[in-house]
Amino acid sequence: MTTPHIQTAIPQRRYQLGSFLVNILSDIKTDDPVEYRYIMALIDEGEQEPCLYVTAEVNPPAQRQQGSYRIRVVLDEQEKEMGSADEWGDIENFSIFSMGIAAKLYQLSDEEPKRLA
């Protein structure tokens, strides 16, 4: 699987991170074979499409002993699973963690996320 195929979603939070806009989405409807709890979509200023996705996906029952949710990072055509934990079901924990991944990948360590109304 590559980028999430989002049909509908509800934006829960928006942040400015350097020159990037961060959208945290929930209530995601998709035709993907996974169930998303949250998706972080990172959009570079002036662009229409996200350049990075970080997803919190519900783990299948056989994998829930590792955690209820797994984190997956999608950058271009590459994707990497980053482990599982129960804490990714919390929007605050997911937001902080996913923006930390974005900051590391795009070398934004000096940038503080600013929550937008």
CYANA upper distance limits for C-alpha pairs under 8 A (distance plus 0.5 A):
  2 THR  CA     74 VAL  CA      7.15
  2 THR  CA     77 GLU  CA      6.52
  2 THR  CA     78 GLN  CA      7.65
  2 THR  CA     79 GLU  CA      7.29
  3 THR  CA     53 TYR  CA      7.68
  3 THR  CA     74 VAL  CA      6.81
  3 THR  CA     77 GLU  CA      8.24
  4 PRO  CA     30 THR  CA      8.17
  4 PRO  CA     32 ASP  CA      7.48
  4 PRO  CA     53 TYR  CA      8.46
  5 HIS  CA     30 THR  CA      6.20
  5 HIS  CA     31 ASP  CA      7.07
  5 HIS  CA     32 ASP  CA      6.86
  6 ILE  CA     28 ILE  CA      7.25
  6 ILE  CA     29 LYS  CA      6.70
  6 ILE  CA     30 THR  CA      5.47
  6 ILE  CA     31 ASP  CA      8.23
  7 GLN  CA     28 ILE  CA      7.99
  7 GLN  CA     29 LYS  CA      5.94
  7 GLN  CA     30 THR  CA      5.69
  7 GLN  CA     31 ASP  CA      8.19
  8 THR  CA     27 ASP  CA      8.38
  8 THR  CA     28 ILE  CA      6.31
  8 THR  CA     29 LYS  CA      5.62
  8 THR  CA     30 THR  CA      7.64
  9 ALA  CA     25 LEU  CA      6.49
  9 ALA  CA     26 SER  CA      6.31
  9 ALA  CA     27 ASP  CA      5.89
  9 ALA  CA     28 ILE  CA      4.84
  9 ALA  CA     29 LYS  CA      6.75
 10 ILE  CA     25 LEU  CA      5.98
 10 ILE  CA     26 SER  CA      5.85
 10 ILE  CA     27 ASP  CA      6.34
 10 ILE  CA     28 ILE  CA      7.49
 11 PRO  CA     23 ASN  CA      6.95
 11 PRO  CA     24 ILE  CA      6.33
 11 PRO  CA     25 LEU  CA      4.97
 11 PRO  CA     26 SER  CA      6.97
 12 GLN  CA     23 ASN  CA      8.08
 12 GLN  CA     24 ILE  CA      6.12
 12 GLN  CA     25 LEU  CA      6.07
 12 GLN  CA     26 SER  CA      7.06
 13 ARG  CA     23 ASN  CA      6.49
 13 ARG  CA     24 ILE  CA      5.62
 13 ARG  CA     25 LEU  CA      7.82
 13 ARG  CA    115 ARG  CA      7.97
 13 ARG  CA    116 LEU  CA      8.05
 14 ARG  CA     21 LEU  CA      7.67
 14 ARG  CA     22 VAL  CA      5.99
 14 ARG  CA     23 ASN  CA      5.25
 14 ARG  CA     24 ILE  CA      6.84
 14 ARG  CA    115 ARG  CA      6.45
 14 ARG  CA    116 LEU  CA      5.83
 14 ARG  CA    117 ALA  CA      7.75
 15 TYR  CA     21 LEU  CA      6.41
 15 TYR  CA     22 VAL  CA      5.44
 15 TYR  CA     23 ASN  CA      7.22
 15 TYR  CA    113 PRO  CA      6.48
 15 TYR  CA    114 LYS  CA      5.73
 15 TYR  CA    115 ARG  CA      4.82
 15 TYR  CA    116 LEU  CA      5.73
 16 GLN  CA     20 PHE  CA      6.38
 16 GLN  CA     21 LEU  CA      5.36
 16 GLN  CA     22 VAL  CA      6.64
 16 GLN  CA    113 PRO  CA      6.11
 16 GLN  CA    114 LYS  CA      5.58
 16 GLN  CA    115 ARG  CA      7.00
 16 GLN  CA    116 LEU  CA      7.42
 17 LEU  CA     21 LEU  CA      6.71
 17 LEU  CA     22 VAL  CA      7.44
 17 LEU  CA    103 ALA  CA      8.45
 17 LEU  CA    108 LEU  CA      8.30
 17 LEU  CA    111 GLU  CA      6.80
 17 LEU  CA    112 GLU  CA      6.94
 17 LEU  CA    113 PRO  CA      5.18
 17 LEU  CA    114 LYS  CA      7.07
 18 GLY  CA    108 LEU  CA      7.41
 18 GLY  CA    111 GLU  CA      6.21
 18 GLY  CA    112 GLU  CA      8.10
 18 GLY  CA    113 PRO  CA      8.03
 19 SER  CA     44 ASP  CA      6.83
 19 SER  CA     45 GLU  CA      6.07
 20 PHE  CA     42 LEU  CA      6.95
 20 PHE  CA     43 ILE  CA      5.98
 20 PHE  CA     44 ASP  CA      5.03
 20 PHE  CA     45 GLU  CA      5.99
 21 LEU  CA     42 LEU  CA      6.35
 21 LEU  CA     43 ILE  CA      5.63
 21 LEU  CA     44 ASP  CA      6.92
 21 LEU  CA     45 GLU  CA      7.36
 22 VAL  CA     40 MET  CA      7.24
 22 VAL  CA     41 ALA  CA      6.33
 22 VAL  CA     42 LEU  CA      5.25
 22 VAL  CA     43 ILE  CA      6.93
 22 VAL  CA     99 MET  CA      8.41
 23 ASN  CA     39 ILE  CA      8.48
 23 ASN  CA     40 MET  CA      6.13
 23 ASN  CA     41 ALA  CA      5.74
 23 ASN  CA     42 LEU  CA      7.10
 24 ILE  CA     38 TYR  CA      7.27
 24 ILE  CA     39 ILE  CA      6.29
 24 ILE  CA     40 MET  CA      5.08
 24 ILE  CA     41 ALA  CA      7.09
 24 ILE  CA     95 SER  CA      7.51
 25 LEU  CA     38 TYR  CA      5.99
 25 LEU  CA     39 ILE  CA      5.60
 25 LEU  CA     40 MET  CA      6.81
 25 LEU  CA     41 ALA  CA      8.34
 26 SER  CA     36 TYR  CA      8.24
 26 SER  CA     37 ARG  CA      6.64
 26 SER  CA     38 TYR  CA      5.36
 26 SER  CA     39 ILE  CA      7.20
 27 ASP  CA     37 ARG  CA      7.68
 27 ASP  CA     38 TYR  CA      8.18
 28 ILE  CA     36 TYR  CA      6.89
 28 ILE  CA     37 ARG  CA      7.90
 28 ILE  CA     38 TYR  CA      8.01
 34 VAL  CA     57 GLU  CA      7.11
 34 VAL  CA     58 VAL  CA      7.70
 35 GLU  CA     57 GLU  CA      6.13
 35 GLU  CA     58 VAL  CA      6.03
 36 TYR  CA     55 THR  CA      7.34
 36 TYR  CA     56 ALA  CA      6.39
 36 TYR  CA     57 GLU  CA      4.91
 36 TYR  CA     58 VAL  CA      6.66
 37 ARG  CA     55 THR  CA      8.16
 37 ARG  CA     56 ALA  CA      5.91
 37 ARG  CA     57 GLU  CA      6.08
 37 ARG  CA     58 VAL  CA      7.00
 37 ARG  CA     69 TYR  CA      8.45
 37 ARG  CA     89 GLY  CA      7.14
 38 TYR  CA     55 THR  CA      6.35
 38 TYR  CA     56 ALA  CA      5.63
 38 TYR  CA     57 GLU  CA      7.74
 38 TYR  CA     89 GLY  CA      8.36
 38 TYR  CA     91 ILE  CA      8.04
 38 TYR  CA     94 PHE  CA      8.24
 39 ILE  CA     53 TYR  CA      7.22
 39 ILE  CA     54 VAL  CA      6.29
 39 ILE  CA     55 THR  CA      4.95
 39 ILE  CA     56 ALA  CA      6.82
 40 MET  CA     53 TYR  CA      6.01
 40 MET  CA     54 VAL  CA      5.53
 40 MET  CA     55 THR  CA      6.75
 40 MET  CA     95 SER  CA      7.93
 40 MET  CA     98 SER  CA      7.17
 41 ALA  CA     50 PRO  CA      6.20
 41 ALA  CA     51 CYS  CA      8.14
 41 ALA  CA     52 LEU  CA      6.46
 41 ALA  CA     53 TYR  CA      5.25
 41 ALA  CA     54 VAL  CA      7.27
 42 LEU  CA     50 PRO  CA      5.63
 42 LEU  CA     51 CYS  CA      6.40
 42 LEU  CA     52 LEU  CA      5.66
 42 LEU  CA     53 TYR  CA      6.87
 42 LEU  CA    102 ALA  CA      8.13
 43 ILE  CA     47 GLU  CA      7.00
 43 ILE  CA     48 GLN  CA      7.70
 43 ILE  CA     49 GLU  CA      6.82
 43 ILE  CA     50 PRO  CA      4.79
 43 ILE  CA     51 CYS  CA      6.26
 43 ILE  CA     52 LEU  CA      7.82
 44 ASP  CA     50 PRO  CA      7.55
 44 ASP  CA     51 CYS  CA      7.39
 51 CYS  CA     75 LEU  CA      7.02
 51 CYS  CA     76 ASP  CA      7.27
 52 LEU  CA     73 VAL  CA      7.98
 52 LEU  CA     74 VAL  CA      6.35
 52 LEU  CA     75 LEU  CA      5.44
 52 LEU  CA     76 ASP  CA      7.67
 52 LEU  CA    102 ALA  CA      8.08
 53 TYR  CA     73 VAL  CA      6.39
 53 TYR  CA     74 VAL  CA      5.57
 53 TYR  CA     75 LEU  CA      7.18
 54 VAL  CA     71 ILE  CA      7.38
 54 VAL  CA     72 ARG  CA      6.18
 54 VAL  CA     73 VAL  CA      5.05
 54 VAL  CA     74 VAL  CA      6.79
 54 VAL  CA     98 SER  CA      6.49
 55 THR  CA     70 ARG  CA      8.41
 55 THR  CA     71 ILE  CA      6.05
 55 THR  CA     72 ARG  CA      5.70
 55 THR  CA     73 VAL  CA      7.02
 56 ALA  CA     69 TYR  CA      6.39
 56 ALA  CA     70 ARG  CA      6.10
 56 ALA  CA     71 ILE  CA      5.32
 56 ALA  CA     72 ARG  CA      7.23
 56 ALA  CA     88 TRP  CA      6.76
 56 ALA  CA     89 GLY  CA      7.77
 56 ALA  CA     94 PHE  CA      8.00
 57 GLU  CA     69 TYR  CA      5.75
 57 GLU  CA     70 ARG  CA      5.77
 57 GLU  CA     71 ILE  CA      6.95
 57 GLU  CA     72 ARG  CA      8.16
 58 VAL  CA     68 SER  CA      6.48
 58 VAL  CA     69 TYR  CA      5.12
 58 VAL  CA     70 ARG  CA      7.05
 59 ASN  CA     63 GLN  CA      6.37
 59 ASN  CA     64 ARG  CA      6.22
 59 ASN  CA     67 GLY  CA      7.83
 59 ASN  CA     68 SER  CA      5.95
 59 ASN  CA     69 TYR  CA      5.65
 59 ASN  CA     70 ARG  CA      6.61
 59 ASN  CA     84 SER  CA      8.46
 60 PRO  CA     64 ARG  CA      6.91
 63 GLN  CA     67 GLY  CA      7.79
 63 GLN  CA     68 SER  CA      8.40
 64 ARG  CA     68 SER  CA      5.47
 64 ARG  CA     69 TYR  CA      8.13
 66 GLN  CA     84 SER  CA      6.31
 66 GLN  CA     85 ALA  CA      6.94
 67 GLY  CA     84 SER  CA      5.46
 67 GLY  CA     85 ALA  CA      4.44
 67 GLY  CA     86 ASP  CA      5.27
 68 SER  CA     84 SER  CA      7.45
 68 SER  CA     85 ALA  CA      6.47
 68 SER  CA     86 ASP  CA      5.35
 68 SER  CA     89 GLY  CA      8.09
 69 TYR  CA     84 SER  CA      5.93
 69 TYR  CA     85 ALA  CA      6.08
 69 TYR  CA     86 ASP  CA      6.33
 69 TYR  CA     87 GLU  CA      8.30
 69 TYR  CA     88 TRP  CA      6.45
 69 TYR  CA     89 GLY  CA      7.00
 70 ARG  CA     81 GLU  CA      7.76
 70 ARG  CA     82 MET  CA      7.61
 70 ARG  CA     83 GLY  CA      6.06
 70 ARG  CA     84 SER  CA      4.55
 70 ARG  CA     85 ALA  CA      6.93
 70 ARG  CA     88 TRP  CA      7.94
 71 ILE  CA     81 GLU  CA      6.34
 71 ILE  CA     82 MET  CA      5.71
 71 ILE  CA     83 GLY  CA      6.37
 71 ILE  CA     84 SER  CA      6.80
 71 ILE  CA     88 TRP  CA      8.07
 72 ARG  CA     79 GLU  CA      7.34
 72 ARG  CA     80 LYS  CA      6.11
 72 ARG  CA     81 GLU  CA      4.82
 72 ARG  CA     82 MET  CA      6.25
 72 ARG  CA     83 GLY  CA      8.41
 73 VAL  CA     79 GLU  CA      5.91
 73 VAL  CA     80 LYS  CA      5.77
 73 VAL  CA     81 GLU  CA      6.85
 73 VAL  CA     82 MET  CA      7.75
 74 VAL  CA     78 GLN  CA      6.27
 74 VAL  CA     79 GLU  CA      4.83
 74 VAL  CA     80 LYS  CA      7.21
 75 LEU  CA     79 GLU  CA      6.73
 84 SER  CA     88 TRP  CA      8.49
 87 GLU  CA     93 ASN  CA      6.92
 87 GLU  CA     94 PHE  CA      8.03
 88 TRP  CA     93 ASN  CA      6.54
 88 TRP  CA     94 PHE  CA      5.50
 89 GLY  CA     93 ASN  CA      8.33
 89 GLY  CA     94 PHE  CA      7.57
 90 ASP  CA     94 PHE  CA      6.60
 91 ILE  CA     95 SER  CA      6.38
 92 GLU  CA     96 ILE  CA      6.76
 93 ASN  CA     97 PHE  CA      6.59
 94 PHE  CA     98 SER  CA      6.37
 95 SER  CA     99 MET  CA      6.55
 96 ILE  CA    100 GLY  CA      6.63
 97 PHE  CA    101 ILE  CA      6.94
 98 SER  CA    102 ALA  CA      6.89
 99 MET  CA    103 ALA  CA      6.52
 99 MET  CA    113 PRO  CA      8.36
100 GLY  CA    104 LYS  CA      6.67
101 ILE  CA    105 LEU  CA      6.64
102 ALA  CA    106 TYR  CA      6.49
102 ALA  CA    108 LEU  CA      8.25
103 ALA  CA    107 GLN  CA      6.02
103 ALA  CA    108 LEU  CA      4.91
103 ALA  CA    109 SER  CA      6.10
103 ALA  CA    111 GLU  CA      8.22
104 LYS  CA    108 LEU  CA      6.85
104 LYS  CA    109 SER  CA      6.99
